[in-house]
Amino acid sequence: MTDATSDPSASPRELVMRVMPMPADANGNGDIFGGWIMAQVDLAGSVLPLRISRGRVATVAVNEFIFKQPVSVGDLLSFYARVVRIGRTSITVHVEVEAERNPADPQLVKVTQANLTYVAIDRDGKPRPFNTP
Ligand SMILES: CC(C)(COP(=O)(O)OP(=O)(O)OC[C@H]1O[C@@H](n2cnc3c(N)ncnc32)[C@H](O)[C@@H]1OP(=O)(O)O)[C@@H](O)C(=O)NCCC(=O)NCCS
């Protein structure tokens, strides 16, 4: 097991995805479904593990998921990820989601954060040490 850096919190975050939720993604209150946000975070979180492992990955665990603020239709969501731990076959990433809202009076709001772990897998879906095709 090796940490991504000697101080993982110092690892730079990277913009990995942007998306704008639509009315079909909202619940009866007009807020965006938590499950929709979780799916987007799972996708965004996989970007760095896919790149680092150079192959397929599977989500093995969601270690933390916090909805800090509601998300609304029309918010422009930016997903930032950074690697916090690299193991033998697994990579854990921290994902932060920021919403850009209200174009007339622009605001940037941190809405969600999560930690997810991905495992590099081979053709049979078994864990694969990194850099093994
Ligand atoms: C991912 C999967 C292939 C791992 O298989 P496994 O036999 O459990 O693998 P292992 O026990 O050897 O663990 C593999 C790595 O995952 C890590 N891991 C396993 N369970 C974990 C957990 N709950 N939290 C964090 N890491 C975990 C291990 O520490 C290990 O990391 P390392 O090699 O870097 O030390 C298997 O669990 C699987 O197919 N799960 C379903 C994945 C999936 O379909 N995800 C989509 C959502 S349904």
The ligand as an ORCA input file, in Angstrom:
! r2SCAN-3c Opt
* xyz 0 1
  C     -14.514     -5.315     -6.883
  C     -14.317     -6.831     -6.721
  C     -13.814     -7.395     -8.039
  C     -13.270     -7.022     -5.640
  O     -13.150     -8.406     -5.449
  P     -12.665     -8.989     -4.015
  O     -12.481    -10.435     -4.148
  O     -13.579     -8.447     -2.970
  O     -11.237     -8.313     -3.903
  P     -10.211     -8.266     -2.704
  O     -10.797     -8.698     -1.410
  O      -8.975     -8.948     -3.210
  O      -9.926     -6.692     -2.615
  C      -9.432     -6.001     -3.727
  C      -9.097     -4.595     -3.282
  O     -10.297     -3.927     -2.900
  C     -10.159     -3.394     -1.579
  N     -11.451     -3.493     -0.920
  C     -12.256     -4.565     -0.842
  N     -13.362     -4.245     -0.137
  C     -13.240     -2.961      0.215
  C     -14.055     -2.048      0.961
  N     -15.225     -2.437      1.491
  N     -13.615     -0.790      1.126
  C     -12.441     -0.381      0.610
  N     -11.610     -1.202     -0.110
  C     -12.020     -2.467     -0.286
  C      -9.126     -4.298     -0.914
  O      -8.512     -3.629      0.181
  C      -8.172     -4.537     -2.067
  O      -7.344     -3.397     -2.245
  P      -5.731     -3.509     -2.485
  O      -5.481     -4.607     -3.478
  O      -5.359     -2.166     -3.063
  O      -5.127     -3.757     -1.160
  C     -15.647     -7.542     -6.293
  O     -15.930     -7.206     -4.937
  C     -16.802     -7.125     -7.173
  O     -16.895     -7.570     -8.322
  N     -17.706     -6.282     -6.651
  C     -18.803     -5.741     -7.453
  C     -18.347     -4.462     -8.177
  C     -19.487     -3.794     -8.877
  O     -20.253     -4.420     -9.592
  N     -19.598     -2.478     -8.660
  C     -20.644     -1.677     -9.251
  C     -21.759     -1.403     -8.278
  S     -22.913     -2.719     -8.241
*
